[in-house]
Amino acid sequence: MRSFESVIGLILMACLTSCTGIELAKENPLNLKLSGTWVLDVEASDASPDLKNGLRERRTRQRASRDQRDMQQHEIRGALGSGLAFIVHDFQVLNADQIEIELNHDSMGIRYEPGVYRDVSWGKRERPLWEVHAGWEEDQLVIISTADRMQVVERHQRRDDELWVNVVITADREERTLQRVFKREH
């Protein structure tokens, strides 16, 4: 049964990349330079989302009479039932104030501040939760991450001394697009 699920997953990923028309190259076709330190331009960027409460930033109403313990249990159950909790944790570009990129011919390392280091290799890779397909589409570095009924598509594009990161999140039958703009630190 496990191999059947793997085959279905590969078919879905193939359909995703072929149906959307995305053909990702393993080589940087325009020799774009993304390496360096990039600082968030708060004015040009969308606000950091609170995806724990849904893509529409829904909040559940809480009764004043409910004690703190009941509220915490409710929040935990909601987070565990939502794919959005994984997205908040795994895609730190959504909350980063600064990123440092090390770009190689076959991969990229990104240190998020605040956050952790992320390593991305060109091609398809299996991660603990995500299947990641990364590569180049013309002047954009594209990272497509899919998991059970969730998808995050990141498009990194350099515009002079700015790095535009467009993030499209699909989870819990909702979709949201966020734009993060970073300026090169000199």
TIMI-239264 format. One record per residue: residue in one letter; x, y negated, z negated of N, C-alpha, C, CB in turn. Coordinates in Angstrom, 1 decimal. Glycine has a CB too. Layout:
BEGIN
[a, [X, Y, Z], [X, Y, Z], [X, Y, Z], [X, Y, Z]]
...
END
This chain:
BEGIN
[m, [0.8, 1.2, 0.0], [0.0, 0.0, 0.0], [0.9, -1.3, 0.0], [-0.9, 0.0, -1.2]]
[r, [2.0, -1.2, -0.7], [2.9, -2.4, -0.8], [3.4, -2.7, 0.6], [4.0, -2.1, -1.8]]
[s, [3.8, -1.7, 1.4], [4.3, -2.0, 2.7], [3.3, -2.6, 3.6], [5.0, -0.7, 3.3]]
[f, [2.0, -2.1, 3.4], [0.9, -2.6, 4.2], [0.7, -4.1, 3.9], [-0.4, -1.9, 3.9]]
[e, [0.8, -4.5, 2.6], [0.7, -5.9, 2.3], [1.9, -6.7, 2.9], [0.7, -6.1, 0.7]]
[s, [3.1, -6.2, 2.9], [4.2, -6.8, 3.5], [4.0, -7.1, 5.0], [5.5, -6.0, 3.2]]
[v, [3.5, -6.1, 5.7], [3.3, -6.2, 7.1], [2.2, -7.3, 7.4], [2.8, -4.8, 7.7]]
[i, [1.1, -7.3, 6.6], [0.1, -8.3, 6.7], [0.7, -9.7, 6.5], [-1.1, -8.0, 5.7]]
[g, [1.5, -9.8, 5.4], [2.2, -11.1, 5.2], [3.1, -11.6, 6.3], [3.0, -11.0, 3.9]]
[l, [3.8, -10.6, 6.9], [4.7, -11.0, 8.1], [3.8, -11.4, 9.3], [5.6, -9.8, 8.4]]
[i, [2.7, -10.7, 9.5], [1.8, -11.1, 10.6], [1.2, -12.5, 10.3], [0.7, -10.0, 10.7]]
[l, [0.8, -12.8, 9.1], [0.2, -14.1, 8.8], [1.3, -15.2, 9.0], [-0.3, -14.1, 7.4]]
[m, [2.5, -14.9, 8.6], [3.6, -15.9, 8.7], [3.9, -16.1, 10.2], [4.9, -15.5, 8.0]]
[a, [3.9, -15.0, 11.0], [4.1, -15.2, 12.4], [3.0, -16.0, 13.1], [4.2, -13.8, 13.1]]
[c, [1.8, -15.7, 12.6], [0.7, -16.5, 13.2], [0.8, -17.9, 12.8], [-0.7, -15.9, 12.7]]
[l, [1.2, -18.2, 11.5], [1.3, -19.5, 11.1], [2.3, -20.3, 12.0], [1.8, -19.6, 9.6]]
[t, [3.4, -19.8, 12.2], [4.4, -20.5, 13.0], [4.0, -20.5, 14.5], [5.8, -19.9, 12.8]]
[s, [3.4, -19.5, 15.0], [3.1, -19.5, 16.4], [1.8, -20.3, 16.7], [3.0, -18.1, 17.0]]
[c, [0.8, -20.1, 15.8], [-0.5, -20.8, 16.0], [-0.3, -22.3, 15.8], [-1.5, -20.3, 15.0]]
[t, [0.6, -22.8, 15.0], [0.8, -24.2, 14.8], [1.7, -24.8, 15.8], [1.3, -24.5, 13.4]]
[g, [2.3, -23.9, 16.6], [3.3, -24.4, 17.6], [4.6, -24.8, 17.1], [2.7, -25.5, 18.3]]
[i, [4.9, -24.4, 15.9], [6.2, -24.8, 15.2], [7.2, -23.7, 15.6], [6.0, -24.9, 13.7]]
[e, [8.2, -24.1, 16.3], [9.4, -23.3, 16.6], [10.6, -23.9, 15.9], [9.7, -23.1, 18.2]]
[l, [11.1, -23.3, 14.9], [12.2, -24.0, 14.1], [13.5, -23.4, 14.5], [12.0, -23.7, 12.6]]
[a, [14.4, -24.3, 14.9], [15.8, -24.0, 15.3], [16.6, -23.8, 14.1], [16.4, -25.1, 16.2]]
[k, [17.6, -22.9, 14.2], [18.6, -22.7, 13.1], [19.7, -23.6, 13.1], [19.0, -21.2, 13.1]]
[e, [19.8, -24.4, 14.2], [20.9, -25.4, 14.3], [20.3, -26.8, 14.3], [21.8, -25.1, 15.6]]
[n, [21.1, -27.7, 13.8], [20.7, -29.1, 13.7], [20.9, -29.7, 15.1], [21.6, -29.9, 12.6]]
[p, [19.8, -29.8, 15.9], [20.0, -30.1, 17.4], [20.6, -31.5, 17.6], [18.7, -30.0, 18.1]]
[l, [20.3, -32.5, 16.7], [20.7, -33.8, 16.9], [21.9, -34.2, 16.0], [19.6, -34.8, 16.7]]
[n, [22.4, -33.2, 15.3], [23.5, -33.4, 14.3], [23.1, -34.5, 13.3], [24.8, -33.8, 15.1]]
[l, [21.9, -34.5, 12.8], [21.5, -35.5, 11.8], [22.2, -35.3, 10.5], [19.9, -35.3, 11.6]]
[k, [22.5, -36.4, 9.9], [23.2, -36.5, 8.7], [22.2, -36.8, 7.5], [24.4, -37.6, 8.7]]
[l, [22.0, -35.8, 6.7], [21.1, -35.9, 5.6], [21.8, -35.9, 4.3], [20.0, -34.8, 5.6]]
[s, [23.1, -35.5, 4.3], [23.9, -35.4, 3.1], [24.0, -36.7, 2.4], [25.3, -34.8, 3.4]]
[g, [24.0, -36.7, 1.1], [24.2, -37.9, 0.3], [23.2, -38.0, -0.8], [24.1, -39.1, 1.2]]
[t, [23.2, -39.2, -1.5], [22.3, -39.4, -2.6], [21.3, -40.4, -2.1], [23.1, -40.0, -3.8]]
[w, [20.0, -40.1, -2.4], [18.8, -40.8, -1.9], [18.0, -41.2, -3.1], [18.0, -40.0, -0.9]]
[v, [17.6, -42.5, -3.2], [16.9, -43.0, -4.3], [15.4, -43.3, -3.9], [17.6, -44.2, -5.0]]
[l, [14.5, -42.9, -4.7], [13.1, -43.1, -4.3], [12.7, -44.6, -4.2], [12.1, -42.5, -5.4]]
[d, [12.1, -45.0, -3.1], [11.5, -46.3, -2.8], [10.1, -46.2, -3.3], [11.6, -46.8, -1.3]]
[v, [9.8, -46.6, -4.5], [8.5, -46.5, -5.2], [7.4, -47.2, -4.4], [8.6, -47.0, -6.6]]
[e, [7.7, -48.4, -3.9], [6.7, -49.2, -3.2], [6.3, -48.5, -1.9], [7.3, -50.6, -2.9]]
[a, [7.2, -47.8, -1.2], [6.9, -47.2, 0.1], [6.4, -45.8, 0.0], [8.1, -47.2, 1.0]]
[s, [6.4, -45.2, -1.2], [6.0, -43.8, -1.5], [4.6, -43.7, -2.1], [7.0, -43.2, -2.4]]
[d, [4.0, -42.6, -1.9], [2.8, -42.3, -2.6], [3.1, -42.0, -4.0], [2.0, -41.0, -1.9]]
[a, [2.2, -42.3, -4.9], [2.4, -42.0, -6.3], [2.6, -40.5, -6.6], [1.2, -42.6, -7.2]]
[s, [3.4, -40.2, -7.6], [3.5, -38.8, -7.9], [2.2, -38.2, -8.4], [4.6, -38.6, -9.1]]
[p, [1.8, -37.1, -7.8], [0.5, -36.5, -8.1], [0.5, -35.7, -9.4], [0.0, -35.7, -6.9]]
[d, [-0.7, -35.6, -10.0], [-0.9, -34.8, -11.1], [-1.7, -33.6, -10.6], [-1.7, -35.5, -12.3]]
[l, [-1.0, -32.7, -9.9], [-1.6, -31.5, -9.2], [-2.1, -30.5, -10.1], [-0.7, -30.9, -8.2]]
[k, [-1.8, -30.6, -11.4], [-2.3, -29.6, -12.4], [-3.8, -29.8, -12.5], [-1.7, -29.8, -13.8]]
[n, [-4.3, -30.9, -12.1], [-5.8, -31.2, -12.2], [-6.4, -31.1, -10.8], [-6.0, -32.5, -12.8]]
[g, [-5.8, -30.5, -9.9], [-6.4, -30.4, -8.5], [-5.8, -31.4, -7.6], [-7.9, -30.5, -8.6]]
[l, [-5.9, -31.1, -6.3], [-5.4, -32.0, -5.3], [-6.1, -33.4, -5.3], [-5.6, -31.4, -3.9]]
[r, [-7.4, -33.4, -5.7], [-8.1, -34.7, -5.7], [-7.9, -35.3, -7.1], [-9.6, -34.4, -5.5]]
[e, [-7.0, -34.8, -7.9], [-6.7, -35.3, -9.2], [-7.9, -35.3, -10.1], [-6.1, -36.7, -9.1]]
[r, [-8.7, -34.2, -10.0], [-9.9, -34.1, -10.8], [-9.5, -33.9, -12.2], [-10.8, -32.9, -10.3]]
[r, [-10.4, -34.3, -13.1], [-10.2, -34.2, -14.5], [-11.5, -33.6, -15.1], [-9.8, -35.5, -15.2]]
[t, [-11.3, -32.6, -15.9], [-12.5, -32.1, -16.6], [-12.9, -33.0, -17.7], [-12.3, -30.6, -17.1]]
[r, [-14.2, -33.1, -17.9], [-14.7, -34.0, -19.0], [-14.5, -33.1, -20.3], [-16.1, -34.4, -18.8]]
[q, [-14.1, -33.8, -21.3], [-13.9, -33.1, -22.5], [-14.8, -33.8, -23.6], [-12.4, -33.1, -23.0]]
[r, [-15.5, -33.0, -24.3], [-16.4, -33.5, -25.3], [-15.6, -34.0, -26.5], [-17.4, -32.4, -25.8]]
[a, [-16.0, -35.1, -27.1], [-15.3, -35.6, -28.2], [-15.3, -34.7, -29.4], [-15.9, -37.0, -28.6]]
[s, [-16.3, -33.8, -29.5], [-16.4, -32.9, -30.6], [-15.5, -31.7, -30.5], [-17.8, -32.5, -30.8]]
[r, [-14.9, -31.5, -29.3], [-14.0, -30.3, -29.1], [-12.7, -30.5, -29.8], [-13.8, -30.0, -27.6]]
[d, [-12.2, -29.6, -30.6], [-11.0, -29.8, -31.3], [-9.8, -29.5, -30.4], [-10.9, -28.9, -32.5]]
[q, [-8.6, -29.9, -30.8], [-7.4, -29.8, -30.0], [-7.1, -28.4, -29.5], [-6.2, -30.4, -30.8]]
[r, [-7.3, -27.4, -30.3], [-7.0, -26.1, -29.9], [-7.9, -25.6, -28.8], [-7.2, -25.1, -31.1]]
[d, [-9.2, -25.9, -28.8], [-10.0, -25.6, -27.7], [-9.6, -26.3, -26.4], [-11.5, -26.0, -28.0]]
[m, [-9.2, -27.5, -26.5], [-8.7, -28.3, -25.3], [-7.5, -27.6, -24.7], [-8.4, -29.7, -25.6]]
[q, [-6.5, -27.2, -25.5], [-5.3, -26.6, -25.0], [-5.6, -25.3, -24.4], [-4.3, -26.4, -26.2]]
[q, [-6.5, -24.5, -24.9], [-6.9, -23.2, -24.3], [-7.5, -23.4, -23.0], [-7.8, -22.4, -25.3]]
[h, [-8.4, -24.4, -22.9], [-9.1, -24.7, -21.6], [-8.0, -25.1, -20.5], [-10.1, -25.9, -21.8]]
[e, [-7.1, -26.0, -20.9], [-6.0, -26.4, -20.0], [-5.2, -25.2, -19.5], [-5.2, -27.5, -20.6]]
[i, [-4.8, -24.3, -20.4], [-4.0, -23.2, -20.0], [-4.8, -22.3, -19.1], [-3.6, -22.4, -21.3]]
[r, [-6.0, -22.0, -19.4], [-6.8, -21.1, -18.5], [-6.9, -21.8, -17.1], [-8.2, -20.9, -19.0]]
[g, [-7.1, -23.1, -17.0], [-7.2, -23.8, -15.7], [-5.9, -23.7, -14.9], [-7.6, -25.2, -15.9]]
[a, [-4.8, -23.9, -15.6], [-3.5, -23.9, -14.9], [-3.2, -22.5, -14.4], [-2.4, -24.4, -15.9]]
[l, [-3.5, -21.5, -15.2], [-3.2, -20.1, -14.8], [-4.1, -19.7, -13.6], [-3.4, -19.2, -15.9]]
[g, [-5.3, -20.3, -13.5], [-6.1, -19.9, -12.4], [-5.9, -20.6, -11.1], [-7.6, -20.1, -12.8]]
[s, [-5.0, -21.6, -11.1], [-4.8, -22.5, -10.0], [-3.5, -22.3, -9.4], [-5.0, -23.9, -10.4]]
[g, [-3.4, -22.2, -8.0], [-2.1, -22.2, -7.3], [-1.4, -23.5, -7.5], [-2.3, -21.8, -5.9]]
[l, [-2.1, -24.6, -7.8], [-1.5, -25.9, -7.9], [-0.4, -25.9, -9.0], [-2.5, -26.9, -8.1]]
[a, [-0.6, -25.2, -10.0], [0.4, -25.2, -11.1], [1.7, -24.7, -10.6], [-0.1, -24.3, -12.3]]
[f, [1.7, -23.7, -9.7], [3.0, -23.3, -9.1], [3.6, -24.3, -8.2], [2.8, -22.0, -8.3]]
[i, [2.8, -25.1, -7.5], [3.3, -26.1, -6.6], [4.0, -27.2, -7.4], [2.2, -26.7, -5.7]]
[v, [3.4, -27.6, -8.5], [3.9, -28.7, -9.3], [5.3, -28.3, -9.8], [3.0, -29.0, -10.6]]
[h, [5.5, -27.0, -10.2], [6.7, -26.5, -10.7], [7.8, -26.3, -9.6], [6.5, -25.2, -11.4]]
[d, [7.4, -25.8, -8.5], [8.4, -25.4, -7.5], [8.7, -26.5, -6.5], [7.8, -24.2, -6.7]]
[f, [8.0, -27.5, -6.3], [8.2, -28.5, -5.3], [8.5, -29.9, -6.0], [7.1, -28.7, -4.3]]
[q, [9.7, -30.0, -6.5], [10.1, -31.1, -7.4], [10.3, -32.4, -6.6], [11.3, -30.8, -8.1]]
[v, [10.3, -32.3, -5.3], [10.3, -33.6, -4.5], [9.1, -34.5, -4.8], [10.4, -33.2, -2.9]]
[l, [8.0, -33.8, -5.2], [6.8, -34.6, -5.5], [7.0, -35.5, -6.7], [5.7, -33.6, -5.8]]
[n, [7.9, -35.3, -7.6], [8.2, -36.1, -8.8], [9.6, -36.7, -8.9], [7.9, -35.3, -10.0]]
[a, [10.4, -36.4, -7.9], [11.8, -36.8, -8.0], [12.0, -38.3, -7.8], [12.6, -36.1, -7.0]]
[d, [12.8, -38.9, -8.6], [13.2, -40.3, -8.5], [14.5, -40.5, -7.6], [13.4, -41.0, -9.8]]
[q, [15.2, -39.3, -7.5], [16.5, -39.3, -6.7], [16.7, -37.9, -6.3], [17.7, -39.9, -7.6]]
[i, [17.3, -37.8, -5.1], [17.7, -36.5, -4.6], [19.1, -36.6, -4.0], [16.7, -35.9, -3.5]]
[e, [19.9, -35.5, -4.2], [21.2, -35.4, -3.7], [21.2, -34.2, -2.7], [22.3, -35.3, -4.8]]
[i, [21.6, -34.4, -1.5], [21.6, -33.4, -0.5], [23.0, -33.0, 0.0], [20.7, -33.8, 0.7]]
[e, [23.2, -31.7, 0.0], [24.4, -31.2, 0.6], [24.0, -30.4, 1.8], [25.3, -30.3, -0.4]]
[l, [24.3, -30.8, 3.0], [23.8, -30.2, 4.2], [25.0, -29.4, 4.9], [23.3, -31.2, 5.2]]
[n, [24.8, -28.1, 5.1], [25.7, -27.3, 5.8], [25.1, -26.9, 7.2], [26.1, -26.0, 4.9]]
[h, [25.9, -26.1, 8.0], [25.4, -25.7, 9.3], [24.3, -24.6, 9.2], [26.6, -25.1, 10.1]]
[d, [24.2, -23.9, 8.0], [23.2, -22.8, 7.9], [22.3, -23.0, 6.7], [23.9, -21.5, 7.8]]
[s, [22.5, -24.0, 5.9], [21.7, -24.2, 4.7], [21.8, -25.6, 4.2], [22.1, -23.2, 3.7]]
[m, [21.0, -25.9, 3.2], [21.0, -27.2, 2.5], [20.8, -26.9, 1.0], [19.8, -28.1, 3.1]]
[g, [21.5, -27.7, 0.2], [21.3, -27.7, -1.2], [20.7, -29.1, -1.6], [22.6, -27.4, -2.0]]
[i, [19.7, -29.1, -2.5], [19.1, -30.3, -2.9], [19.0, -30.3, -4.5], [17.6, -30.5, -2.3]]
[r, [19.6, -31.4, -5.0], [19.5, -31.6, -6.5], [18.5, -32.7, -6.7], [20.9, -31.9, -7.2]]
[y, [17.4, -32.3, -7.4], [16.3, -33.3, -7.7], [16.6, -33.9, -9.1], [14.9, -32.6, -7.7]]
[e, [16.3, -35.2, -9.2], [16.4, -35.9, -10.5], [15.2, -36.6, -10.8], [17.7, -36.8, -10.6]]
[p, [14.4, -36.3, -11.8], [14.5, -35.1, -12.6], [14.2, -33.8, -11.9], [13.7, -35.2, -13.9]]
[g, [14.8, -32.8, -12.3], [14.5, -31.5, -11.7], [15.7, -30.6, -11.7], [14.0, -31.6, -10.3]]
[v, [15.7, -29.6, -10.8], [16.8, -28.7, -10.7], [17.4, -28.6, -9.3], [16.3, -27.3, -11.1]]
[y, [18.3, -27.8, -9.1], [18.9, -27.6, -7.8], [18.1, -26.5, -7.0], [20.4, -27.1, -7.9]]
[r, [18.0, -26.8, -5.7], [17.2, -25.9, -4.8], [18.1, -25.6, -3.6], [15.9, -26.5, -4.3]]
[d, [18.2, -24.4, -3.2], [19.0, -23.9, -2.1], [18.1, -23.4, -1.0], [20.0, -22.8, -2.5]]
[v, [18.2, -24.0, 0.2], [17.3, -23.6, 1.4], [18.2, -23.2, 2.5], [16.4, -24.8, 1.8]]
[s, [18.0, -21.9, 3.0], [18.7, -21.4, 4.2], [17.8, -21.4, 5.4], [19.2, -19.9, 3.9]]
[w, [18.4, -21.7, 6.6], [17.6, -21.7, 7.8], [17.1, -20.3, 8.1], [18.5, -22.3, 9.0]]
[g, [16.0, -20.2, 8.7], [15.3, -19.0, 9.0], [14.3, -18.6, 8.0], [16.4, -17.8, 9.1]]
[k, [13.9, -17.3, 7.9], [12.9, -16.9, 7.0], [13.6, -16.2, 5.8], [11.9, -15.9, 7.6]]
[r, [13.1, -16.5, 4.6], [13.7, -15.9, 3.4], [12.5, -15.6, 2.4], [14.7, -16.9, 2.7]]
[e, [12.7, -14.6, 1.6], [11.7, -14.2, 0.6], [12.3, -14.7, -0.7], [11.5, -12.7, 0.5]]
[r, [11.4, -15.5, -1.4], [11.7, -16.0, -2.8], [10.8, -15.3, -3.7], [11.6, -17.5, -2.9]]
[p, [11.0, -15.4, -5.0], [10.1, -14.7, -6.0], [8.6, -14.9, -5.7], [10.4, -15.1, -7.4]]
[l, [8.2, -16.1, -5.5], [6.8, -16.3, -5.2], [6.5, -16.7, -3.8], [6.2, -17.4, -6.1]]
[w, [7.4, -17.4, -3.1], [7.2, -18.0, -1.8], [8.0, -17.2, -0.7], [7.7, -19.4, -1.9]]
[e, [7.4, -17.2, 0.5], [8.1, -16.9, 1.7], [8.4, -18.2, 2.4], [7.2, -15.9, 2.6]]
[v, [9.7, -18.5, 2.6], [10.1, -19.8, 3.1], [10.7, -19.6, 4.5], [11.2, -20.4, 2.2]]
[h, [10.2, -20.5, 5.4], [10.7, -20.5, 6.8], [11.2, -22.0, 7.0], [9.5, -20.2, 7.8]]
[a, [12.5, -22.1, 7.2], [13.1, -23.4, 7.3], [14.0, -23.5, 8.5], [14.0, -23.7, 6.1]]
[g, [14.0, -24.7, 9.1], [14.8, -25.0, 10.3], [14.5, -26.4, 10.8], [14.6, -23.9, 11.3]]
[w, [14.9, -26.6, 12.0], [14.9, -27.9, 12.7], [13.8, -27.9, 13.8], [16.2, -28.3, 13.2]]
[e, [13.0, -29.0, 13.8], [12.1, -29.3, 14.9], [12.4, -30.7, 15.3], [10.6, -29.1, 14.4]]
[e, [13.1, -30.8, 16.5], [13.6, -32.1, 17.0], [14.4, -32.8, 15.9], [12.5, -32.9, 17.5]]
[d, [13.9, -34.0, 15.5], [14.6, -34.8, 14.5], [14.2, -34.6, 13.1], [14.5, -36.3, 14.9]]
[q, [13.5, -33.5, 12.8], [13.0, -33.2, 11.5], [13.5, -31.9, 11.0], [11.5, -33.3, 11.5]]
[l, [13.8, -31.9, 9.7], [14.1, -30.6, 9.0], [12.7, -30.2, 8.4], [15.2, -30.8, 7.9]]
[v, [12.3, -29.0, 8.7], [11.0, -28.5, 8.3], [11.1, -27.3, 7.4], [10.1, -28.2, 9.5]]
[i, [10.4, -27.3, 6.3], [10.4, -26.2, 5.3], [9.0, -25.8, 5.1], [11.2, -26.5, 4.0]]
[i, [8.6, -24.6, 5.5], [7.3, -24.1, 5.4], [7.3, -23.0, 4.3], [6.7, -23.5, 6.7]]
[s, [6.6, -23.2, 3.2], [6.6, -22.3, 2.1], [5.1, -21.7, 2.0], [7.0, -22.9, 0.8]]
[t, [5.0, -20.4, 2.0], [3.7, -19.8, 1.9], [3.7, -18.8, 0.8], [3.2, -19.2, 3.2]]
[a, [2.5, -18.7, 0.1], [2.3, -17.7, -0.9], [0.8, -17.4, -0.8], [2.7, -18.2, -2.4]]
[d, [0.3, -16.6, -1.7], [-1.0, -16.1, -1.7], [-2.0, -17.3, -1.7], [-1.3, -15.3, -3.0]]
[r, [-2.6, -17.6, -0.5], [-3.6, -18.7, -0.3], [-3.0, -20.1, -0.6], [-4.8, -18.4, -1.1]]
[m, [-1.7, -20.2, -0.5], [-1.1, -21.5, -0.7], [-0.1, -21.8, 0.4], [-0.4, -21.6, -2.1]]
[q, [0.1, -23.0, 0.8], [1.1, -23.4, 1.7], [1.6, -24.8, 1.4], [0.5, -23.3, 3.2]]
[v, [2.9, -25.0, 1.5], [3.5, -26.3, 1.4], [4.4, -26.5, 2.6], [4.2, -26.5, 0.0]]
[v, [4.2, -27.6, 3.4], [5.0, -27.9, 4.5], [5.7, -29.2, 4.2], [4.1, -28.0, 5.8]]
[e, [7.0, -29.2, 4.2], [7.8, -30.4, 3.9], [8.5, -30.7, 5.2], [8.9, -30.1, 2.8]]
[r, [8.5, -32.0, 5.6], [9.1, -32.5, 6.8], [10.1, -33.6, 6.4], [8.1, -33.0, 7.9]]
[h, [11.4, -33.4, 6.5], [12.4, -34.4, 6.2], [12.8, -35.1, 7.5], [13.6, -33.8, 5.4]]
[q, [12.7, -36.4, 7.5], [13.1, -37.2, 8.7], [13.9, -38.4, 8.3], [11.9, -37.6, 9.5]]
[r, [15.1, -38.5, 8.9], [15.9, -39.7, 8.6], [15.5, -40.8, 9.5], [17.4, -39.3, 8.8]]
[r, [15.4, -42.0, 8.9], [15.1, -43.3, 9.7], [16.0, -44.3, 9.2], [13.6, -43.7, 9.5]]
[d, [17.1, -44.5, 9.9], [18.2, -45.4, 9.5], [18.7, -45.0, 8.2], [17.7, -46.9, 9.5]]
[d, [18.6, -45.9, 7.2], [19.1, -45.6, 5.8], [18.0, -45.1, 4.9], [19.8, -46.8, 5.2]]
[e, [16.9, -44.5, 5.5], [15.8, -44.0, 4.7], [15.6, -42.5, 5.1], [14.5, -44.8, 5.0]]
[l, [15.2, -41.8, 4.1], [14.8, -40.4, 4.3], [13.3, -40.3, 4.0], [15.7, -39.4, 3.4]]
[w, [12.5, -40.0, 5.0], [11.1, -39.8, 4.8], [10.7, -38.3, 4.6], [10.3, -40.4, 6.0]]
[v, [10.1, -38.0, 3.5], [9.7, -36.6, 3.2], [8.2, -36.6, 3.2], [10.3, -36.1, 1.9]]
[n, [7.6, -36.0, 4.2], [6.1, -35.8, 4.3], [5.8, -34.4, 3.8], [5.6, -36.0, 5.8]]
[v, [4.9, -34.3, 2.8], [4.6, -33.0, 2.2], [3.1, -32.8, 2.4], [5.0, -33.0, 0.7]]
[v, [2.7, -31.7, 3.0], [1.3, -31.3, 3.2], [1.1, -30.0, 2.3], [1.0, -31.0, 4.7]]
[i, [0.2, -30.2, 1.4], [-0.1, -29.1, 0.4], [-1.5, -28.6, 0.7], [0.0, -29.6, -1.1]]
[t, [-1.6, -27.2, 0.8], [-2.8, -26.6, 1.0], [-2.9, -25.5, -0.1], [-3.0, -25.9, 2.4]]
[a, [-3.9, -25.7, -1.0], [-4.1, -24.7, -2.1], [-5.5, -24.9, -2.7], [-3.0, -24.9, -3.2]]
[d, [-6.0, -23.8, -3.2], [-7.4, -23.8, -3.8], [-8.4, -24.4, -2.9], [-7.3, -24.6, -5.1]]
[r, [-8.3, -24.1, -1.6], [-9.2, -24.6, -0.6], [-9.2, -26.1, -0.4], [-10.6, -24.1, -0.9]]
[e, [-8.1, -26.7, -0.8], [-8.0, -28.2, -0.6], [-6.7, -28.5, 0.1], [-8.1, -28.9, -2.0]]
[e, [-6.6, -29.7, 0.7], [-5.4, -30.1, 1.4], [-5.1, -31.5, 1.0], [-5.5, -29.9, 2.9]]
[r, [-3.9, -31.8, 0.9], [-3.4, -33.2, 0.6], [-2.1, -33.4, 1.2], [-3.4, -33.4, -1.0]]
[t, [-1.9, -34.7, 1.7], [-0.6, -35.1, 2.3], [-0.1, -36.2, 1.5], [-0.8, -35.5, 3.8]]
[l, [1.2, -36.1, 1.1], [1.9, -37.1, 0.4], [3.2, -37.5, 1.1], [2.3, -36.5, -1.0]]
[q, [3.5, -38.8, 1.0], [4.7, -39.3, 1.7], [5.6, -39.8, 0.6], [4.3, -40.5, 2.7]]
[r, [6.9, -39.4, 0.6], [7.9, -39.8, -0.3], [9.0, -40.5, 0.6], [8.5, -38.7, -1.2]]
[v, [9.4, -41.7, 0.2], [10.5, -42.4, 1.0], [11.7, -42.6, 0.0], [9.9, -43.7, 1.6]]
[f, [12.8, -42.2, 0.5], [14.1, -42.4, -0.3], [15.0, -43.3, 0.5], [14.7, -41.0, -0.6]]
[k, [15.8, -44.1, -0.2], [16.8, -45.0, 0.5], [18.2, -44.4, 0.1], [16.6, -46.5, 0.0]]
[r, [19.1, -44.5, 1.1], [20.4, -44.0, 0.8], [21.1, -44.9, -0.2], [21.2, -44.0, 2.1]]
[e, [21.7, -44.2, -1.2], [22.5, -44.9, -2.2], [23.9, -45.2, -1.6], [22.6, -44.2, -3.5]]
[h, [24.3, -46.4, -1.7], [25.6, -46.7, -1.1], [26.7, -46.7, -2.1], [25.6, -48.1, -0.4]]
END
